[in-house]
Amino acid sequence: MEPLEFVSVLEASIQLWKNQGKKGIWIKLPIEHANLIESAVKQGFWYHHAEPKYLMLVNWLPGGSHTLPANATHRVGIGAFVMNKKREILVVQEKGGKLKGTGFWKIPTGVVEEGEDICTAAVREVKEETGVDTEFIEVLAFRQSHKAYFEKSDLFFVCLSRPLSSAIQMQETEIEAAQWMSCEEYAATPFVKKHELAKYIVDICLARIDGKYPGFSAVPTTSDFNKDKSVMYLDTKALYNK
């Protein structure tokens, strides 16, 4: 559709929607129709969010303040604490980001992908970064921060995982080094001593392994609102006295 034809149809549609009492209008423009964006903006639409293959625009026909939901507000990340029977922790050094070239050792971390559960992301990230197979055990804690990537808030979940293999085959593109390190040695590293969050992670995970701290297991659930399985994280031991 050419812009002039689009404007003519859009103007007629807006008048119809107003007569029907509609308020919030959403237009999902595929990337191949990017030439129509300016025309939509001139009709009062504004950007809501963008994805690789489309741009979403919105308009509030009554004008003034609106009740349209905001774009996604949070990014979700995980940190995987993996300890073997020797009480050695799986740690890595990153090739990029803020820790590049610092020599700091840290637990494997990453971002949860769209449509991916936290428990699945914890296993995937460890495998990708180190080549080690793991089994998710529990979520032990989470942290919320604000004004992080793209000015969004950030949720970071600390996950406890059990190693199913030990051989390390690190990801060459993102990881500078990877190894198993004794928990005492890791707790004494400059990274843990400097970063309060890292120290809390070590203390929480060791307390859980020693049976002094409860964690949250992943339990598949359904609801009347969505028949697809979703995951709820809860302390099953306390709930069912196990």
C-alpha positions in Angstrom: 0.0 0.0 0.0 1.3 3.5 -0.9 1.3 6.2 1.8 -1.5 8.2 0.2 -3.8 5.2 0.0 -2.9 4.2 3.5 -3.7 7.7 4.9 -7.1 7.7 3.2 -8.0 4.3 4.6 -6.6 5.1 8.1 -8.5 8.4 8.3 -11.8 6.6 7.5 -11.0 3.8 10.0 -10.2 6.3 12.8 -13.6 8.0 12.2 -15.3 4.6 12.3 -13.5 3.5 15.5 -14.5 6.8 17.2 -18.2 6.2 16.2 -17.9 2.7 17.7 -16.6 4.1 21.0 -13.1 2.5 20.6 -10.3 4.1 22.5 -6.9 2.3 22.2 -5.8 1.5 18.6 -2.8 -0.7 17.8 -1.1 -0.9 14.4 1.4 -3.6 13.8 3.5 -2.6 10.8 5.7 -5.3 9.3 9.2 -4.1 8.5 8.4 -4.3 4.7 5.8 -1.5 5.3 8.2 0.8 7.1 7.3 3.5 4.5 3.9 3.9 6.2 5.3 4.9 9.6 5.4 8.7 9.0 1.9 8.6 7.7 0.6 6.9 10.9 2.5 9.3 13.1 0.9 12.2 11.4 -2.5 10.7 12.3 -1.6 10.7 16.0 0.1 7.3 16.4 3.3 6.9 18.4 5.9 4.2 18.9 5.1 1.5 21.5 7.8 -1.1 20.8 9.8 -2.6 18.0 10.9 -6.2 17.2 13.2 -7.4 14.4 10.3 -7.8 11.9 7.7 -5.2 13.0 7.1 -1.9 14.7 4.0 -1.5 17.0 2.3 1.9 17.0 -0.6 3.0 19.2 -3.1 5.8 19.4 -5.5 6.9 22.1 -8.5 8.3 20.3 -10.1 10.2 23.2 -6.8 12.2 23.6 -5.3 13.2 26.9 -3.9 10.6 29.4 -4.4 7.0 28.4 -4.5 3.6 30.0 -2.6 1.6 27.4 -0.1 -0.9 28.9 3.5 0.1 28.7 6.1 -1.8 26.7 8.0 -4.7 28.5 9.6 -3.2 31.6 12.0 -6.0 32.7 14.8 -8.1 31.4 15.4 -11.5 33.2 18.8 -13.0 33.8 20.2 -16.0 35.7 23.3 -16.9 37.5 24.1 -20.6 37.8 25.9 -21.8 41.0 27.3 -25.2 40.1 29.2 -27.2 42.8 30.6 -30.7 42.5 31.1 -33.3 45.2 34.6 -31.9 45.9 33.0 -28.6 46.9 34.5 -27.0 43.8 32.5 -24.2 42.0 32.3 -23.9 38.2 33.6 -20.4 37.4 34.4 -18.4 34.2 36.2 -15.2 33.0 34.4 -13.2 30.4 35.9 -11.9 27.1 33.6 -8.9 26.8 31.5 -6.6 28.9 32.5 -4.7 32.1 34.6 -7.6 33.4 36.7 -7.9 30.2 40.4 -8.0 31.1 39.9 -7.8 34.8 40.8 -11.4 35.5 37.8 -11.7 37.8 36.2 -15.2 38.2 32.4 -15.4 38.3 29.7 -18.0 38.1 28.1 -18.5 34.6 25.4 -15.9 33.9 23.1 -15.1 31.0 19.8 -13.7 29.8 16.6 -15.8 29.7 15.4 -16.1 26.1 11.8 -15.3 25.0 9.6 -18.3 25.9 12.2 -19.9 28.0 11.8 -20.9 31.7 14.3 -19.8 34.3 15.2 -23.4 35.1 15.9 -24.2 31.4 18.0 -21.0 30.9 20.2 -22.0 33.9 21.1 -25.3 32.3 21.5 -23.8 28.8 23.8 -21.0 29.8 26.2 -23.3 31.7 26.3 -25.7 28.8 27.0 -22.9 26.3 29.7 -21.2 28.3 31.5 -24.2 29.7 30.3 -27.4 28.0 29.3 -28.8 31.4 26.0 -30.6 31.6 23.9 -29.7 34.7 20.6 -30.4 36.4 18.6 -27.5 37.7 17.9 -27.9 41.5 16.4 -24.7 42.8 16.1 -20.9 42.6 17.8 -19.6 45.8 17.3 -15.9 45.5 16.7 -13.0 43.1 17.7 -9.4 42.8 15.8 -6.5 41.2 17.6 -3.5 39.8 16.5 -0.5 37.7 17.7 1.6 34.8 19.8 -1.3 33.4 19.9 -2.3 29.8 17.9 0.1 27.5 16.7 1.9 30.7 14.7 -1.2 31.7 14.6 -2.9 35.1 16.4 -6.1 35.6 15.5 -9.3 37.5 18.4 -11.6 38.2 17.7 -15.1 39.6 20.4 -17.1 41.4 20.0 -20.8 40.5 21.6 -23.9 42.1 22.5 -26.6 39.7 24.0 -30.1 40.0 26.8 -31.0 37.6 26.2 -34.1 35.4 29.6 -33.9 33.8 33.0 -32.4 34.7 35.0 -31.9 31.5 35.1 -28.2 30.4 34.9 -27.1 26.8 34.5 -23.3 27.1 32.7 -21.0 24.6 35.6 -19.4 22.6 33.6 -16.4 21.5 32.5 -15.1 25.0 34.6 -16.9 27.6 38.3 -16.2 28.3 38.8 -19.0 30.8 36.8 -21.6 32.8 37.7 -23.9 35.6 36.6 -25.7 38.8 37.7 -23.8 41.9 37.4 -24.7 45.5 34.7 -22.8 47.3 37.2 -21.4 49.8 39.4 -20.1 47.0 36.5 -18.6 45.2 35.1 -16.9 48.3 38.6 -15.3 48.7 38.8 -13.9 45.2 38.9 -10.1 44.6 35.7 -10.3 42.7 33.7 -11.8 45.6 35.4 -9.5 48.1 34.7 -6.4 46.0 31.1 -7.1 44.9 28.5 -7.4 47.7 26.1 -9.3 45.4 28.7 -12.0 44.6 29.4 -12.4 48.3 25.7 -12.9 49.0 25.5 -15.5 46.3 28.3 -17.5 47.7 26.9 -17.3 51.3 23.4 -18.3 50.2 24.5 -21.2 48.0 26.8 -22.6 50.6 24.1 -22.3 53.2 21.7 -24.2 50.9 24.3 -27.0 50.3 24.8 -27.3 54.0 21.1 -27.6 54.6 20.7 -24.2 56.4 18.7 -22.4 53.7 15.6 -23.4 51.7 15.4 -23.0 48.0 12.5 -22.9 45.5 11.9 -25.9 43.3 10.4 -25.7 39.8 6.8 -27.0 39.7 4.9 -27.3 36.4 1.4 -25.8 36.8 -1.7 -24.9 34.7 -4.5 -22.4 35.2 -8.0 -21.6 33.9 -6.4 -18.6 32.1 -3.8 -20.6 30.2 -3.9 -24.4 29.7 -0.2 -24.5 28.7 2.2 -25.5 31.4 3.9 -22.8 33.3 6.5 -23.0 36.1 5.9 -21.9 39.6 8.9 -21.8 42.0 8.2 -22.7 45.6 9.7 -24.4 48.7 8.1 -27.8 48.2 9.9 -29.2 51.3 8.2 -26.7 53.7 4.9 -26.9 51.9 4.6 -30.7 51.9 6.9 -31.3 55.0 9.4 -33.3 52.9 
